[in-house]
Amino acid sequence: MAEQCCKIKKRDDRERRNLVNRLSRIEGQVRGIRNMIENDAYCTDVLTQVSAVGAALNAFNRALLENHIKSCVYDDIKNGKDETVDELISVLQKLMK
């Protein structure tokens, strides 16, 4: 698991519930793929499901990034913490690999 940094993000209940629900669905999709492999599902069927998981993870990233920009980044810039822009650029570069 990735090392946790010292920063935290207080999320409201709605945001937390939305993100956790998305992750739970993705987790279920991944378990479904494992079951497909265990049951000798046809390769293209498995690949289709893997693609769906990738799309779900991308949607999760977009939702989290949107919230991050609208809250953390906005607040930091408003408070004069311009280094947050560099942090955002770094994160975007990682996401675009």
C-alpha positions as CSV (number, residue, x, y, z in Angstrom):
1,M,0.0,0.0,0.0
2,A,1.2,3.5,-0.7
3,E,2.7,5.5,2.1
4,Q,0.3,7.9,3.6
5,C,1.4,11.5,3.7
6,C,0.7,14.0,6.5
7,K,-2.0,15.9,4.7
8,I,-5.7,14.9,5.2
9,K,-8.9,15.9,3.4
10,K,-12.0,16.2,5.5
11,R,-14.8,15.0,3.2
12,D,-18.5,15.6,3.8
13,D,-20.7,12.5,4.1
14,R,-22.1,12.8,0.6
15,E,-18.7,12.9,-1.1
16,R,-17.3,10.1,1.1
17,R,-20.3,7.9,0.4
18,N,-20.1,8.6,-3.4
19,L,-16.4,7.7,-3.6
20,V,-16.8,4.6,-1.4
21,N,-19.8,3.4,-3.4
22,R,-17.8,3.8,-6.6
23,L,-14.9,1.9,-5.1
24,S,-17.2,-0.9,-3.9
25,R,-18.6,-1.3,-7.4
26,I,-15.1,-1.5,-8.8
27,E,-14.1,-4.0,-6.2
28,G,-17.1,-6.1,-7.2
29,Q,-16.1,-5.9,-10.8
30,V,-12.6,-7.1,-10.0
31,R,-13.9,-10.0,-8.0
32,G,-16.1,-10.8,-11.0
33,I,-13.1,-10.9,-13.3
34,R,-11.3,-13.2,-10.9
35,N,-14.3,-15.5,-10.9
36,M,-14.3,-15.4,-14.7
37,I,-10.7,-16.6,-14.7
38,E,-11.4,-19.2,-12.1
39,N,-14.3,-20.5,-14.3
40,D,-12.3,-20.4,-17.5
41,A,-14.3,-17.6,-19.2
42,Y,-13.4,-16.8,-22.8
43,C,-10.5,-14.3,-23.1
44,T,-12.4,-11.6,-24.9
45,D,-15.2,-11.7,-22.3
46,V,-12.6,-11.2,-19.6
47,L,-10.9,-8.4,-21.5
48,T,-14.2,-6.6,-21.9
49,Q,-14.7,-6.7,-18.2
50,V,-11.2,-5.5,-17.6
51,S,-11.8,-2.6,-19.9
52,A,-15.0,-1.7,-17.9
53,V,-12.9,-1.7,-14.7
54,G,-10.4,0.6,-16.3
55,A,-13.3,3.0,-17.3
56,A,-14.7,2.8,-13.8
57,L,-11.3,3.7,-12.3
58,N,-11.0,6.6,-14.7
59,A,-14.4,7.9,-13.7
60,F,-13.4,7.6,-10.1
61,N,-10.2,9.6,-10.8
62,R,-12.2,12.3,-12.6
63,A,-14.7,12.6,-9.7
64,L,-11.9,12.8,-7.1
65,L,-9.8,15.2,-9.2
66,E,-12.8,17.5,-9.7
67,N,-13.5,17.6,-6.0
68,H,-9.8,18.2,-5.3
69,I,-9.6,21.1,-7.6
70,K,-12.8,22.7,-6.4
71,S,-11.9,22.3,-2.7
72,C,-8.2,21.7,-1.8
73,V,-6.6,23.5,-4.8
74,Y,-9.0,26.4,-4.7
75,D,-8.6,26.9,-1.0
76,D,-4.8,26.6,-1.1
77,I,-4.5,29.2,-3.9
78,K,-6.9,31.5,-2.2
79,N,-4.7,31.2,0.9
80,G,-1.5,32.0,-1.0
81,K,-0.2,28.4,-1.2
82,D,0.9,28.5,-4.8
83,E,2.9,25.3,-4.5
84,T,-0.4,23.5,-4.7
85,V,-0.4,24.2,-8.4
86,D,2.9,22.4,-8.8
87,E,1.5,19.5,-6.8
88,L,-1.6,19.4,-9.1
89,I,0.6,19.4,-12.2
90,S,2.6,16.5,-10.9
91,V,-0.6,14.5,-10.1
92,L,-2.0,15.3,-13.6
93,Q,1.3,14.1,-15.2
94,K,1.0,10.8,-13.3
95,L,-2.6,10.3,-14.3
96,M,-1.8,10.9,-18.0
97,K,0.8,8.2,-18.3
